[in-house]
Amino acid sequence: MVIYIKNEIEYFEGCLIGGALGDALGWPIEFMKLNEIKKTYGENGLTHLILSDDGKAQITDDTQMTMFTAEGLLRAESRLTNKGICHAPTVVYFAYQRWLFTQGYPKKKEIDFIYNGWLLEIDRLFAVRAPGNSCVSSLLKSEKGTKENLINNSKGCGAVMRSAPFGLFLDKDTAFEIAIETAALTHGHPTGQLAAGALAFMIAEIIEGQSIIEAAFSTIDKLRNEKEKESIECISKIEDAISLS
């Protein structure tokens, strides 16, 4: 496995800051139906950030976990450089345990060496933003989920929503595989894992110079090569998105 940082800093800024802004804009209407949104915010829907009492937009749980994914990958790259060996999903798993600590859960004594780093120094990350049950319940367990040791049967969005950094950080095929393996930490269903891999692959394709549509079709081709029948479900959703574009 080769982990490398791409030189184009604007990709990191555009993807991570843009994703955080999108989350901050969308969280107030996440569980609302279209008619409810229009009734509350007008015919055009929500068109501005909803600010907290401190005058800042919220950092959502999706953004929190994306930040910890990025931190885990940075640490994995550092370990690979300095030690010559690294299992990236395990390092990211430790990052997710640090995130879990920010959600009010106690540190795990058996891995107390992991609770350090600059993200734990950011007070605003110590906020509970309705995180997904699959993520929390899986990370609370003593065992670590893997593709071989499925921790549940969840195929929710909790894995894909945090997987953008893989596509920024890795070549597309490695991003696909590592995103899937890391998704298995909290999501046992192949659909939940493949969706994470698909997003990572698509982002890496865009960084290589593909348009969004071209990257989407390339991702479909990648999914078609997978043995899991659940790849059909992911392909269908991407095709639906293309048809709406």
C-alpha positions in Angstrom: 0.0 0.0 0.0 1.3 3.4 -0.9 0.1 6.5 0.9 1.0 9.9 -0.5 -0.1 13.5 -0.2 -1.0 15.2 -3.4 0.7 18.6 -3.9 -2.4 20.6 -4.9 -3.4 22.1 -1.6 -6.5 23.7 -3.2 -8.0 20.2 -3.6 -7.8 19.7 0.2 -9.2 23.1 0.9 -12.0 22.9 -1.7 -13.1 19.4 -0.7 -12.9 19.6 3.1 -14.0 23.2 3.6 -16.7 22.9 0.9 -17.9 19.7 2.5 -18.0 21.4 6.0 -20.0 24.3 4.6 -22.4 22.0 2.8 -23.0 20.1 6.1 -23.4 23.4 8.0 -26.0 24.6 5.5 -27.9 21.4 5.3 -28.1 20.1 8.8 -31.2 22.1 9.9 -33.3 20.5 7.2 -31.8 17.0 7.3 -34.9 15.3 8.5 -37.5 17.6 6.9 -39.7 16.9 3.9 -39.7 19.3 0.9 -43.1 20.9 1.9 -41.8 21.4 5.4 -38.7 23.1 4.2 -40.6 25.5 1.9 -43.1 26.2 4.7 -40.3 27.1 7.1 -37.8 28.8 4.8 -39.8 29.9 1.8 -40.2 28.7 -1.8 -36.5 28.7 -2.4 -35.8 26.6 0.7 -32.8 27.2 3.0 -30.4 29.6 1.3 -28.2 30.8 4.1 -26.2 29.3 7.0 -28.0 29.0 10.3 -25.6 30.4 12.9 -25.3 29.4 16.6 -25.4 31.9 19.4 -21.7 32.5 19.0 -22.2 33.7 15.4 -20.7 30.6 13.9 -22.2 27.7 11.8 -22.2 24.3 13.4 -19.6 21.7 12.8 -21.7 18.6 12.1 -21.0 15.0 13.1 -20.2 14.3 9.4 -17.6 17.0 9.4 -16.2 15.9 12.8 -15.7 12.4 11.5 -14.2 13.6 8.2 -11.7 15.6 10.2 -10.7 12.6 12.2 -10.5 10.5 9.1 -8.0 13.0 7.7 -6.1 13.1 10.9 -5.9 9.3 10.9 -4.5 9.3 7.4 -1.9 11.9 8.3 -0.8 9.7 11.2 -0.8 6.6 9.0 1.4 8.4 6.4 3.8 9.5 9.2 4.0 6.0 10.6 4.6 4.5 7.1 7.4 7.0 6.5 9.1 6.6 9.9 8.5 2.9 10.6 8.2 1.5 7.0 5.0 -0.4 7.9 1.5 0.7 8.6 -2.1 -0.6 8.6 -4.0 2.6 7.7 -7.5 1.4 8.7 -6.2 0.6 12.3 -4.7 4.1 12.6 -7.9 5.6 11.4 -9.8 3.4 13.9 -7.8 5.0 16.6 -8.7 8.4 15.2 -12.4 7.4 15.4 -11.9 6.4 19.0 -10.6 9.9 19.7 -13.8 11.3 18.0 -15.9 9.0 20.2 -14.2 10.6 23.2 -15.3 14.0 22.0 -18.9 12.7 22.1 -18.7 12.3 25.8 -17.7 8.6 26.0 -14.9 7.5 28.3 -11.4 6.7 27.1 -10.7 3.0 26.6 -8.0 2.0 29.0 -6.6 -0.7 26.8 -5.7 1.9 24.1 -5.0 4.9 26.3 -1.9 5.8 24.3 -4.0 7.1 21.4 -5.7 10.0 23.1 -3.5 12.9 21.9 -3.2 15.2 18.9 -4.3 18.7 17.9 -7.9 17.8 17.2 -8.5 17.0 20.8 -7.4 20.5 21.6 -10.2 22.1 19.7 -13.0 22.7 22.1 -15.7 23.2 19.5 -15.3 19.5 18.4 -16.5 18.4 21.8 -20.1 18.7 20.7 -22.7 16.0 20.1 -24.4 16.6 16.7 -26.7 13.6 16.6 -24.1 11.1 15.4 -25.3 7.9 13.7 -26.1 4.9 15.9 -24.0 2.5 13.8 -20.9 4.6 14.2 -21.3 5.0 18.0 -22.4 1.5 18.8 -19.6 -0.1 16.7 -16.9 2.0 18.1 -18.1 1.4 21.7 -17.5 -2.4 21.2 -14.3 -4.0 22.4 -13.8 -5.7 19.0 -12.9 -3.9 15.8 -15.1 -4.4 12.8 -13.4 -5.7 9.6 -14.5 -7.1 6.2 -13.9 -10.6 7.7 -15.3 -9.8 11.1 -18.6 -8.0 10.4 -19.6 -5.9 13.4 -23.2 -5.4 12.3 -25.4 -5.4 9.2 -25.6 -1.6 8.8 -25.6 0.0 5.3 -26.4 3.5 6.4 -24.6 6.7 5.3 -22.2 6.9 8.3 -19.3 5.5 6.4 -19.6 7.3 3.1 -20.1 10.7 4.7 -16.6 10.6 6.3 -14.7 9.1 3.3 -13.7 12.1 1.2 -10.1 12.2 2.6 -9.3 8.8 1.2 -9.8 10.2 -2.3 -7.7 13.3 -1.5 -4.9 11.4 0.0 -4.5 8.2 -2.0 -4.4 7.0 -5.6 -7.8 6.0 -6.8 -7.6 2.2 -6.5 -5.9 2.4 -3.1 -8.5 5.0 -2.0 -11.3 2.6 -3.0 -9.9 -0.3 -1.1 -8.8 1.5 2.1 -12.2 3.4 2.2 -14.0 0.1 2.1 -11.8 -1.5 4.7 -12.2 1.5 7.0 -16.0 1.6 6.4 -16.1 -2.0 7.8 -15.0 -0.6 11.2 -18.6 0.6 11.7 -20.7 -0.8 8.8 -20.9 -4.5 8.1 -23.2 -4.4 5.1 -21.4 -4.4 1.7 -23.5 -1.5 0.5 -22.3 0.7 3.3 -18.7 -0.2 2.5 -19.0 0.1 -1.3 -20.6 3.5 -1.1 -17.6 4.7 0.9 -15.2 3.2 -1.7 -17.2 4.8 -4.5 -17.0 8.3 -3.1 -13.3 8.0 -2.4 -12.6 6.7 -6.0 -14.7 9.4 -7.5 -12.9 12.2 -5.7 -9.5 10.7 -6.7 -10.7 10.6 -10.3 -11.7 14.3 -10.2 -8.3 15.2 -8.8 -6.7 13.4 -11.7 -8.5 15.8 -14.0 -11.9 14.1 -14.8 -15.1 16.0 -14.7 -17.7 15.1 -12.1 -19.7 13.2 -14.8 -16.7 11.4 -16.1 -15.6 10.5 -12.6 -19.1 9.2 -11.9 -19.0 6.9 -15.0 -15.5 5.7 -14.1 -16.8 4.9 -10.6 -19.6 2.9 -12.1 -17.1 0.9 -14.1 -15.1 0.3 -11.0 -18.1 -1.0 -9.1 -19.1 -3.3 -12.0 -15.8 -5.1 -11.4 -16.8 -5.9 -7.8 -18.1 -9.4 -7.0 -20.6 -8.2 -4.4 -24.1 -8.1 -5.8 -24.7 -5.0 -3.6 -22.5 -3.0 -6.1 -25.7 -2.9 -8.3 -27.4 -0.8 -5.6 -24.6 1.7 -5.6 -24.4 1.8 -9.3 -28.2 2.5 -9.5 -27.9 5.5 -7.1 -25.0 7.0 -9.0 -26.9 6.6 -12.3 -29.9 8.3 -10.7 -27.7 11.2 -9.6 -26.3 11.5 -13.2 -29.8 11.6 -14.7 -30.7 14.5 -12.4 -27.6 16.5 -13.3 
